[in-house]
Every structure is written in structure tokens, then in C-alpha cells.
């Protein structure tokens, strides 16, 4: 969430120098991590026999009904419209709604709403109807127990890399390619590991479920919360660093893929520090 606010705001629009806000943001993130490390000494996201059953559902969370199918279809329609806007609309961030839809609504608003309302992504997951249809056509179902616990962290790192490191992240065409590639990867994961995996193994599904559980609402338990949190905080920390004069000096006059390479090194560096 911090990364969206930092990355998409120009320095001239901020009420303080960008270097100061960058350092304050980094200190705030690392301070929060230190507080959690010292104060969160017991498991708050672990499953218990009372809130999870053998098939992976949660007490109080019913099997998919008509309202949930409608929510998934609405999410799918919004995903398709975003892709159409990204590929067909003008290739300027200010004139194309796809950049706003992806980097503000999907990346920022959905996690925030999950804190306030519960597992929002599970209700509007656009990949669920695609995987369910393909499962019906192929007559096979994936096994969620076979999925590695770190898939959500890898998905988030790949998506966030474009946002904070790519030299043309604000281009609607780049946004379209990123979302399309992410959707293909998520659907592939759903076919390999089942529709239940989408609620905890795909990055935004895992973030939504974890934040809902933190606030005490019923949601599936993501298996890889720790690596997911490391990546999320690492991305936010690097995005704050990228706004400072220090990182501007590091980038120098580099442009294009040279700039992307330096940003990638910085992203890996800050994520390693957070880890």
C-alpha cells in the first residue's frame, strides 16, 4: 500500500522533499517490522481445528453460491475491460484508465478493503470462473496440497517488479502485458493446484485472506504468510528509497533497461534487508 502512494506521486506534489519522505517511509516500514518481530510472539494466523475443516473451507464461509459466482463474473468482466483499455486505449498513463485500475484499485484498494470488509479478493477473484470452466472442460482438478508455500510471494514479487523497477511501468501497454502474463500464471496455478489454491496461493488472494484473518474475519489460511510479508514490505521499502536523492544519484543518467537493471538490484537488496 505504501508503495502505491510513493511511486505514483510526483515530487512536486508532495508537501516535503522527496528524500525526507523516502527516509521517513523507510524508517516507518522497518520500525513496524521491528515492532511486529518483538510484539507478535504467538501465531495469530495458524489454523485451528475449529476454524478449518478437511476440505480447506472455513467455518462461517459457505461453499460458492450464486452471489459468489456473480462476484467472480464481475471481477472477470473488470479484468477484461482493463486489458482492453490497456491494449486498445491511448498509450499514456494520464489518458488510460488501466494504469489507475491496476496500480491504485487492484494493488492498493483491494488490500485496504480486505482490512475493512474481510476477504474481498475471494469474493471477486476473476481467475476463479476461468479455472472452474477449464476444470469442467478437462474433467480434472488440481491438488492444492501439492502447491509450494511460497507461490504467493513469488507472484507478488513478479508483479511488483514491474511496478517499482521497470523503466516504463506507467505505460498502459506494459500494464496490459503484465496483467495478461499474471492472469495466465494464476490460471495455470489454478489448473495445477485447484481453485482453492487461488484463495491462498495467488498473491492478491493470499494478501486479502491474511489481512481478513488479522482482523478476525473468516478466511482461508495462506500457507506462506512470512515470505509474502517480506516481499510486500521489501517492495514498499525500495519504493520509498527510490524517491530519495541517494537513489537518483545511483541511477544517474541511466535509462531504459539499464535503469531497470539498477532498480532490480535495489529491489533485491532491500527485500534481503527486510528478510
C-alpha positions in Angstrom: 0.0 0.0 0.0 2.8 2.4 0.8 4.4 1.7 -2.5 1.5 2.9 -4.5 1.3 6.2 -2.7 5.0 6.7 -3.0 5.5 5.6 -6.6 2.7 7.4 -8.2 3.1 10.8 -6.6 5.4 13.2 -8.2 7.9 15.1 -6.0 6.4 18.4 -6.9 3.1 17.4 -5.5 4.4 16.4 -2.1 4.4 18.8 1.0 8.0 17.8 1.8 11.3 17.0 0.0 11.2 13.5 -1.6 14.4 12.5 0.1 12.9 13.2 3.5 9.7 11.4 2.8 11.7 8.5 1.4 13.7 8.2 4.6 10.7 8.6 6.8 8.8 5.9 4.9 11.7 3.5 5.1 12.0 4.1 8.9 8.3 3.7 9.3 8.3 0.4 7.5 11.4 -1.0 9.2 10.1 0.2 12.6 6.8 -1.5 12.0 8.6 -4.7 11.1 10.7 -4.5 14.3 7.6 -3.9 16.4 5.9 -7.0 14.8 9.1 -9.0 15.4 9.1 -8.1 19.1 5.4 -8.0 19.8 3.9 -10.7 17.6 5.3 -13.6 19.6 2.4 -16.0 19.2 0.8 -17.3 16.0 -2.3 -15.3 15.0 -2.8 -16.8 11.6 -2.4 -20.5 12.4 -5.2 -22.8 11.6 -7.2 -24.5 14.4 -9.5 -27.5 14.3 -12.4 -25.1 15.0 -12.0 -22.8 12.1 -10.8 -25.1 9.3 -12.1 -28.4 8.1 -10.6 -31.1 5.9 -11.5 -29.6 2.5 -9.9 -26.3 3.3 -13.0 -24.3 3.9 -13.5 -22.1 6.9 -16.4 -22.2 9.4 -18.7 -19.4 8.5 -17.5 -19.2 4.9 -20.0 -21.1 2.8 -19.4 -23.0 -0.4 -19.7 -20.9 -3.5 -23.2 -19.8 -4.0 -24.9 -17.7 -6.7 -23.8 -14.5 -5.1 -20.2 -15.5 -5.2 -20.4 -16.6 -8.8 -21.8 -13.2 -9.6 -18.9 -11.6 -7.8 -16.4 -13.7 -9.7 -18.0 -12.8 -13.0 -18.0 -9.1 -12.2 -14.3 -9.4 -11.4 -13.7 -11.2 -14.7 -15.5 -8.5 -16.6 -13.4 -5.8 -14.9 -10.2 -7.7 -15.7 -11.2 -8.0 -19.4 -12.1 -4.3 -19.6 -8.8 -3.4 -18.0 -6.9 -5.4 -20.6 -8.9 -3.9 -23.5 -8.2 -0.4 -22.2 -4.5 -1.2 -21.8 -4.0 -2.6 -25.3 -6.6 -0.5 -27.3 -6.7 2.8 -25.4 -4.1 5.6 -25.7 -0.6 4.7 -24.6 -0.4 7.4 -22.0 -0.9 6.8 -18.3 -2.9 10.0 -17.7 -5.4 9.2 -20.5 -5.8 5.4 -19.9 -7.8 4.0 -17.0 -5.9 0.7 -17.0 -2.9 2.2 -15.0 -5.3 3.6 -12.3 -7.3 0.3 -12.2 -4.2 -1.9 -11.7 -1.8 0.2 -9.6 -4.4 2.0 -7.4 -7.5 -0.2 -7.2 -6.1 -3.7 -7.5 -2.7 -3.1 -5.8 -4.0 -0.7 -3.1 -7.8 -0.6 -2.7 -8.4 -4.4 -2.5 -6.0 -4.9 0.4 -7.4 -1.9 2.2 -10.9 -3.1 1.7 -9.9 -6.6 2.9 -8.9 -5.0 6.2 -12.2 -3.2 6.5 -14.6 -5.7 5.0 -13.0 -9.1 5.0 -11.7 -11.4 2.2 -12.6 -9.1 -0.7 -10.5 -10.9 -3.3 -12.1 -14.2 -2.6 -15.5 -12.6 -3.4 -14.4 -11.0 -6.7 -11.5 -13.2 -7.9 -11.5 -13.0 -11.7 -9.4 -16.2 -12.1 -11.9 -18.5 -10.3 -14.5 -18.7 -13.1 -11.8 -19.3 -15.7 -10.2 -22.2 -13.8 -13.6 -23.6 -12.9 -14.6 -23.7 -16.5 -11.3 -25.3 -17.7 -11.6 -27.9 -14.9 -15.1 -28.7 -16.1 -13.9 -29.0 -19.8 -10.8 -31.1 -19.0 -12.5 -33.1 -16.2 -9.5 -32.8 -13.9 -8.9 -30.9 -10.7 -5.6 -29.8 -9.2 -4.3 -30.7 -5.8 -3.9 -27.6 -3.5 -1.8 -29.7 -1.1 0.9 -30.1 -3.8 1.5 -26.4 -4.1 4.7 -24.9 -2.6 4.0 -22.4 0.3 6.0 -19.6 -1.4 3.9 -19.2 -4.6 2.1 -16.1 -3.3 5.4 -14.4 -2.5 6.8 -15.2 -6.0 3.7 -13.9 -7.7 3.8 -10.7 -5.7 7.5 -10.1 -6.4 7.0 -10.6 -10.1 4.0 -8.2 -10.3 5.7 -5.6 -8.1 8.9 -5.8 -10.1 7.2 -4.2 -13.0 5.6 -1.5 -10.8 8.7 -0.4 -8.9 11.6 -1.4 -11.2 10.6 -1.4 -14.8 11.6 1.8 -16.7 8.2 2.1 -18.4 5.9 0.9 -15.6 3.3 3.6 -16.2 2.9 2.7 -19.9 -0.6 1.2 -20.4 0.9 -1.3 -22.9 3.4 -2.5 -20.2 0.5 -2.7 -17.7 -1.5 -4.8 -20.2 1.3 -7.2 -20.8 1.9 -7.5 -17.0 -1.7 -8.2 -16.2 -2.1 -10.7 -19.0 1.0 -12.6 -18.0 -0.1 -12.5 -14.4 -3.5 -13.8 -15.3 -2.0 -16.7 -17.4 0.3 -17.6 -14.5 -2.6 -17.5 -12.0 -4.9 -19.7 -14.2 -2.0 -22.1 -14.7 -1.5 -22.3 -11.0 -5.2 -22.9 -10.5 -5.2 -25.8 -13.0 -2.2 -27.3 -11.3 -3.3 -26.9 -7.7 -7.1 -26.3 -7.9 -9.5 -23.4 -7.4 -8.9 -23.5 -3.7 -5.3 -22.5 -4.3 -6.4 -19.2 -5.8 -7.7 -18.1 -2.4 -4.3 -18.5 -0.7 -1.5 -19.3 -3.3 -2.1 -16.4 -5.7 -0.6 -13.1 -4.3 -3.6 -10.9 -4.0 -5.8 -13.7 -2.8 -3.2 -14.5 -0.1 -2.9 -10.9 0.9 -6.7 -10.5 1.1 -7.1 -13.6 3.2 -4.2 -12.8 5.5 -5.5 -9.3 6.2 -9.0 -10.6 6.8 -7.7 -13.1 9.3 -5.7 -10.4 11.1 -8.9 -8.5 11.8 -10.7 -11.7 13.0 -12.8 -12.4 9.9 -13.3 -15.8 8.5 -10.9 -16.6 5.6 -8.7 -19.4 4.4 -5.2 -19.6 5.9 -2.4 -18.7 3.5 0.4 -21.2 3.9 3.3 -18.7 3.1 2.4 -15.6 5.1 6.0 -14.9 6.2 7.7 -14.8 2.7 4.7 -12.9 1.4 5.1 -10.2 4.1 8.9 -10.0 3.5 8.2 -9.3 -0.2 5.5 -6.8 0.4 7.5 -4.8 2.9 10.6 -5.1 0.8 8.7 -3.6 -2.2 7.3 -0.8 -0.2 10.8 0.0 1.4 12.5 0.0 -2.0 9.8 2.3 -3.5 10.4 4.7 -0.7 14.2 4.5 -1.3 13.7 5.1 -5.0 12.2 8.6 -4.2 15.4 9.8 -2.4 18.3 11.8 -3.8 20.6 8.9 -3.0 18.9 6.6 -5.4 18.5 9.3 -8.0 22.3 9.6 -7.9 22.7 5.8 -8.2 20.6 5.8 -11.3 22.4 8.8 -12.7 21.8 9.2 -16.5 21.0 5.5 -17.0 17.8 5.0 -18.9 15.8 2.1 -20.4 16.8 -1.4 -19.4 20.0 -0.2 -17.7 17.7 1.7 -15.3 15.5 -1.3 -14.9 18.6 -3.4 -14.0 19.7 -1.0 -11.3 16.2 -0.8 -9.9 16.1 -4.6 -9.8 19.3 -4.8 -7.9 17.9 -2.2 -5.4 14.6 -4.2 -5.0 16.5 -7.4 -4.3 18.8 -5.6 -1.9 16.0 -4.0 0.1 14.0 -7.2 0.2 17.0 -9.1 1.5 17.5 -6.5 4.3 13.8 -6.8 5.3 14.2 -10.6 5.3 
